[in-house]
Amino acid sequence: MVNKYDYTFQDIQNSVEIRTYITQADASLIALGFTEHSFAHVTRVAETAKYILETLGYSEHEVELARIAGFMHDIGNVVNRVDHSQSGAVMAFRILDKLGMPAEDIATVVTAIGNHDEGHGVPVNAIAAALILADKSDVRRTRVRNQEKSTFDIHDRVNYSVEKSVLKINEAHTLIKLKLTVDTHYSSVMDYFEIFLERMTLCRKAAEGFDRPSLFWEALEKRKPDLVLLDIMLPEEDGIQILQKLRQREDTKKLPVIMLTAKGSEYDKVMGLESGADDYVSKPFGMMELLARVKALLRRTEDLRPAQESRYVIGDLTVNRKRHEVFVKGEAVTLTKKEFDMLCYLLENKGMVLTRDQLLNQIWGYDFDGENRTVDVHIRTLRQKLSDCGTYIETIRGIGYKIGGNP
């Protein structure tokens, strides 16, 4: 890569000063009994952050800044484990300023470093979001230094039990998934919930948070969320305007929305609720309270959703979901369960393009470990079994499949 500035990731990686801080910080964590935070960790974080931003189409320069933030993110541990993200940000500022990095780039890197910890971190920009996801997803057996299994604490157990860890972004760039293969002999599933609940919440914000409304509207065209957490104070347009637009659109008028704002006046609450918000939370708020409100609203909206259609008729194709029956021109057709479920899902979303990843997640589940070509194979056999009606299933090149409205 040609870099128009005087520094590169390699310069940061090879800096004697930075490497000394990383080594000494990790030595302090060894004394405290923590898992590995040395070069294996920071290098992996840097490369995972690179993968995330490259895959999502960010510029080479932004990718370079993410790698730099990833490599330097834990140097604050040399001061103290407590508030190490803030200490590290201050240290990074001094180092990068001395290197002659432009102020704008320094601000981006130190903001990411200062916001990577689950205690106080917020994914305030793309670099910070990539760093959070990369850091919190580094779970592996080789991070455990304690060789005496009988004395493992919960962090040792959780890391040691991971046999395989893979972070992947789907084709549509709508889902970032961390898949862990876990040996529960060393760690119970409840250990994972205890360790990762706060981390998962932060990573969820990093993966699906939007700092500009224009990014939200763009993502909404690709995938409708189950619920929206909407701040009032936003750039480009405020949350009330966004809420009013959501309520005017046919496809989002019933979408659950919780308003978030630092404002606590009664007027703002009334404005949000009268504009169509389902609930309202004033900042600062407790994370457990917010999660409880989200769960309660999802339960209420789930109860109000219309039941799935039990019968579909499109052209010469008739499908009875409850009876698990399919007819083409009046003749019964036998389908496997996966083929039938896929056909019903396509019919349920008639006219909408469904990506291969959406079909995989819906029909096979999020933990499916096969290739997305599995979808193509099942679509091919489904078309063959549906005979002339197989043409109703349209291929949208490079994206996925849909059943059109007028076959």
C-alpha positions in Angstrom: 0.0 0.0 0.0 1.2 3.5 -0.8 0.8 5.7 2.2 0.8 9.5 1.7 1.9 10.0 5.3 5.2 9.3 6.9 4.1 6.4 9.0 2.7 2.9 8.4 1.4 0.1 10.5 4.8 -1.6 10.1 6.4 1.5 11.7 4.1 1.1 14.7 4.6 -2.6 14.8 8.4 -2.3 14.7 8.6 0.6 17.2 11.0 -0.3 20.0 9.1 2.0 22.4 5.7 0.6 21.6 6.9 -3.0 21.8 8.5 -2.2 25.2 5.2 -0.9 26.6 3.3 -4.0 25.3 5.9 -6.3 26.9 5.9 -4.5 30.2 2.1 -4.2 30.2 1.7 -7.9 29.6 4.3 -8.6 32.4 2.1 -6.7 34.8 -0.9 -8.7 33.8 1.0 -11.9 34.3 1.6 -10.8 37.9 -2.1 -10.2 38.3 -3.1 -13.6 36.8 -4.6 -12.3 33.6 -4.7 -14.2 30.3 -2.2 -13.3 27.5 -2.3 -9.7 26.3 1.1 -9.7 24.5 2.0 -9.6 20.8 -0.1 -12.6 19.8 -3.2 -10.8 21.1 -2.5 -7.3 19.8 -1.5 -8.6 16.4 -4.6 -10.7 16.1 -6.8 -7.7 17.1 -5.0 -5.5 14.5 -5.6 -8.1 11.7 -9.2 -8.8 12.7 -10.0 -5.0 12.7 -8.4 -4.9 9.2 -10.6 -7.8 8.0 -13.7 -6.1 9.3 -13.2 -2.7 7.7 -11.7 -4.1 4.5 -14.7 -6.4 4.1 -17.1 -3.6 4.7 -15.5 -1.4 2.1 -13.7 1.2 4.2 -10.7 3.1 2.7 -7.1 1.8 2.9 -6.2 4.7 5.2 -9.1 3.9 7.6 -8.0 0.2 7.6 -4.4 1.3 8.5 -5.6 3.4 11.4 -7.7 0.5 12.7 -4.6 -1.8 12.6 -2.5 0.9 14.5 -5.3 1.2 17.1 -5.5 -2.6 17.4 -1.7 -3.0 17.9 -1.5 -0.2 20.5 -4.9 -0.7 22.3 -3.6 -2.4 25.4 -0.4 -0.4 26.2 -2.3 1.4 29.0 -2.0 -1.8 31.1 1.6 -0.7 31.8 0.1 2.0 34.0 -2.7 0.0 35.6 -5.4 -2.4 34.6 -8.0 0.0 35.9 -9.0 2.5 33.3 -6.3 1.1 31.0 -8.1 2.2 27.9 -7.9 5.9 28.9 -4.3 5.5 30.0 -3.5 3.9 26.7 -5.2 6.6 24.8 -3.1 9.3 26.5 0.1 7.3 25.9 -0.8 6.7 22.2 -1.4 10.5 21.8 2.2 11.2 23.0 3.7 8.5 20.8 1.8 9.3 17.6 2.3 13.0 18.0 6.0 12.5 18.3 5.9 10.4 15.1 4.3 13.4 13.3 0.9 11.8 12.7 -1.7 14.4 11.7 -4.0 15.6 14.5 -7.1 14.1 12.8 -5.6 10.7 12.6 -4.3 10.8 16.2 -7.8 11.8 17.3 -9.3 8.8 15.5 -6.8 6.3 17.0 -6.9 7.6 20.6 -10.7 7.8 20.4 -10.8 4.1 19.4 -8.3 3.1 22.1 -10.1 5.1 24.8 -13.4 3.4 24.0 -12.5 -0.2 23.6 -13.1 -1.4 27.2 -16.5 -2.9 28.0 -16.7 -0.9 31.2 -17.0 2.5 29.6 -16.4 2.0 25.9 -18.7 3.3 23.2 -18.3 2.6 19.4 -18.2 6.3 18.5 -16.8 5.7 15.0 -16.0 2.9 12.6 -12.4 2.5 13.9 -13.6 2.2 17.5 -16.3 -0.3 16.4 -13.8 -2.5 14.6 -11.4 -2.4 17.5 -14.2 -3.4 20.0 -15.3 -6.4 17.8 -11.7 -7.5 17.2 -10.6 -7.3 20.8 -13.7 -8.9 22.4 -13.7 -11.8 19.9 -10.2 -12.9 20.6 -11.1 -16.0 22.7 -8.7 -19.0 22.4 -7.0 -21.7 24.5 -3.5 -20.3 23.8 -4.3 -17.1 25.8 -4.4 -19.2 29.1 -1.0 -19.1 30.9 -2.0 -21.0 34.0 -1.1 -24.7 33.3 -2.8 -26.0 36.5 -6.3 -26.7 35.4 -7.6 -27.3 38.9 -6.8 -23.6 39.8 -8.5 -22.1 36.7 -10.6 -19.0 37.3 -13.6 -18.2 35.1 -11.5 -16.3 32.5 -9.1 -19.3 32.2 -12.0 -21.7 31.9 -13.8 -19.7 29.2 -10.6 -19.2 27.1 -9.3 -22.7 27.6 -12.5 -24.4 26.6 -12.5 -22.7 23.1 -11.3 -25.2 20.6 -12.1 -23.0 17.6 -13.0 -19.3 17.2 -14.1 -17.8 13.9 -15.3 -14.2 13.2 -17.1 -13.9 9.9 -19.1 -11.2 8.0 -22.0 -12.4 5.8 -22.2 -11.6 2.1 -24.8 -8.9 2.5 -22.7 -7.2 5.2 -25.6 -7.2 7.6 -24.3 -9.6 10.2 -21.0 -10.1 12.0 -20.9 -13.5 13.7 -18.5 -15.0 16.2 -18.7 -18.8 16.2 -17.1 -20.6 19.1 -16.5 -24.4 19.3 -16.6 -25.0 23.1 -15.5 -28.0 25.1 -17.9 -27.8 28.1 -15.7 -30.2 30.1 -13.7 -27.1 31.1 -16.3 -24.4 31.1 -20.1 -24.4 31.4 -22.3 -22.4 29.1 -23.3 -20.2 32.0 -19.6 -19.1 32.4 -19.8 -17.7 28.9 -23.0 -15.7 29.7 -21.3 -14.4 32.9 -18.2 -13.3 31.1 -19.7 -12.2 27.7 -23.0 -10.5 28.6 -21.5 -7.1 28.9 -19.1 -7.7 26.0 -21.8 -8.9 23.7 -23.9 -5.8 24.5 -20.9 -3.6 23.5 -20.2 -5.7 20.4 -23.8 -5.5 19.4 -23.6 -1.7 19.6 -20.4 -1.8 17.6 -21.8 -4.1 14.9 -25.2 -2.4 14.4 -24.8 1.1 15.7 -25.0 4.1 13.3 -23.5 7.4 14.1 -25.2 9.1 11.1 -28.9 8.7 10.1 -27.9 8.3 6.4 -26.1 5.0 7.3 -29.2 3.9 9.2 -31.5 4.5 6.2 -29.1 2.8 3.9 -28.9 -0.3 6.1 -32.7 -0.3 6.5 -33.1 -0.9 2.8 -31.2 -4.1 3.1 -32.6 -5.5 6.4 -35.4 -4.5 8.7 -34.4 -4.8 12.4 -36.5 -6.3 15.2 -36.2 -3.1 17.2 -34.7 0.4 16.9 -32.9 2.3 19.8 -33.1 5.9 18.6 -31.3 8.9 20.1 -32.9 12.3 19.7 -29.7 14.3 19.4 -28.1 13.2 16.1 -26.3 14.9 13.2 -28.0 15.3 9.8 -31.5 15.0 11.3 -32.8 14.6 14.8 -34.4 11.4 16.2 -37.9 12.8 16.2 -37.7 13.4 12.4 -36.4 9.9 11.9 -39.2 8.5 14.0 -41.8 10.4 12.1 -40.4 9.0 8.8 -40.4 5.5 10.1 -44.1 5.8 11.1 -45.0 7.1 7.6 -43.4 4.2 5.8 -45.6 1.2 5.3 -42.8 -1.3 6.0 -41.7 0.3 9.3 -44.8 2.0 10.7 -45.2 -0.8 13.3 -41.4 -1.2 14.0 -40.7 -1.1 17.7 -38.8 2.0 18.7 -37.3 3.0 22.0 -36.1 6.7 22.3 -32.8 7.4 24.0 -31.8 10.9 25.0 -29.7 12.8 27.5 -32.6 15.2 27.8 -34.9 14.6 30.7 -37.6 17.1 30.3 -41.3 16.1 30.2 -41.7 17.9 26.8 -39.1 15.7 25.1 -40.7 12.6 26.4 -44.1 13.7 25.3 -42.8 14.6 21.8 -41.2 11.2 21.4 -44.2 9.3 22.5 -46.7 11.4 20.5 -44.5 10.9 17.4 -44.8 7.2 17.7 -42.2 5.9 20.1 -43.1 2.7 22.0 -40.9 3.5 25.0 -38.6 6.2 26.3 -35.4 6.0 28.3 -33.4 9.0 29.6 -29.7 9.0 29.8 -27.8 8.1 31.9 -29.5 4.7 32.3 -28.6 1.3 33.7 -27.8 -1.4 31.1 -29.9 -3.9 32.9 -32.9 -1.6 32.8 -32.4 -1.0 29.1 -32.2 -4.7 28.4 -35.3 -5.3 30.4 -37.2 -2.7 28.4 -36.0 -4.1 25.1 -37.1 -7.6 26.1 -40.4 -6.4 27.3 -41.1 -4.4 24.1 -40.1 -7.4 21.9 -42.4 -9.6 23.9 -45.3 -7.2 23.4 -44.7 -6.8 19.7 -44.3 -10.5 19.2 -47.7 -11.1 20.7 -49.2 -8.6 18.3 -47.7 -10.0 15.1 -50.1 -11.6 12.7 -49.9 -15.4 12.5 -48.1 -16.8 9.5 -50.3 -17.6 6.5 -51.2 -21.2 6.5 -51.9 -21.4 2.8 -50.1 -19.8 -0.2 -51.4 -19.7 -3.8 -49.2 -18.2 -6.5 -49.9 -19.1 -10.1 -50.1 -22.9 -10.4 -48.4 -23.4 -7.1 -50.3 -24.1 -3.9 -48.7 -24.6 -0.5 -50.4 -25.5 2.7 -48.1 -24.8 5.6 -50.1 -26.5 8.4 -50.6 -29.7 6.4 -47.1 -29.7 4.9 -48.6 -30.1 1.4 -47.4 -28.7 -2.0 -49.4 -28.9 -5.2 -48.3 -28.0 -8.7 -51.2 -27.7 -11.2 -53.2 -29.8 -8.7 -50.6 -32.6 -8.5 -49.0 -33.3 -5.1 -45.2 -32.8 -4.8 -43.0 -34.3 -2.1 -40.4 -32.1 -0.6 -37.8 -32.6 2.2 -38.3 -30.5 5.3 -35.5 -28.1 4.4 -36.9 -27.7 0.9 -40.4 -27.1 2.3 -39.2 -24.6 4.9 -37.2 -22.7 2.3 -40.2 -22.5 -0.1 -42.4 -21.2 2.7 -39.8 -18.6 3.7 -39.6 -17.4 0.1 -43.4 -17.2 -0.2 -43.7 -15.5 3.2 -41.3 -12.8 1.9 -42.8 -12.7 -1.7 -41.2 -10.0 -3.7 -38.2 -9.5 -1.4 -34.7 -10.6 -2.3 -33.3 -13.0 0.4 -29.6 -13.4 0.6 -27.9 -16.8 0.9 -26.9 -15.9 4.4 -30.5 -15.0 5.3 -31.7 -18.3 4.0 -28.9 -20.2 5.8 -29.6 -18.5 9.1 -33.4 -19.0 8.8 -33.5 -22.6 7.6 -30.3 -24.1 9.0 -29.7 -21.8 12.0 -27.0 -19.4 13.0 -24.7 -22.3 14.1 -24.6 -24.0 10.7 -21.0 -24.6 9.7 -21.5 -25.5 6.0 -21.0 -23.4 2.9 -23.6 -21.0 1.5 -23.5 -23.1 -1.7 -25.8 -25.4 0.3 -28.6 -22.9 -0.5 -27.9 -23.1 -4.2 -28.0 -26.9 -4.2 -31.4 -26.9 -2.4 -32.8 -24.3 -4.7 -31.8 -26.3 -7.7 -33.5 -29.5 -6.4 -36.5 -27.4 -5.3 -36.9 -26.0 -8.8 -36.7 -29.4 -10.3 -39.4 -30.8 -8.0 -41.7 -27.8 -8.7 -41.4 -28.4 -12.4 -42.9 -25.5 -14.4 -43.4 -23.6 -11.1 -39.7 -23.8 -10.4 -39.3 -20.7 -12.6 -41.2 -18.7 -9.9 -37.9 -18.8 -7.9 -35.8 -16.0 -9.4 -32.0 -15.8 -9.0 -30.7 -12.3 -8.2 -27.1 -12.6 -9.3 -24.6 -11.9 -6.6 -27.2 -11.6 -3.9 -29.7 -14.4 -3.5 -33.2 -15.5 -4.5 -36.8 -14.3 -4.4 -40.3 -15.3 -5.5 -41.8 -12.5 -7.5 -45.3 -11.3 -7.1 -46.6 -12.0 -10.6 -45.3 -15.3 -12.0 
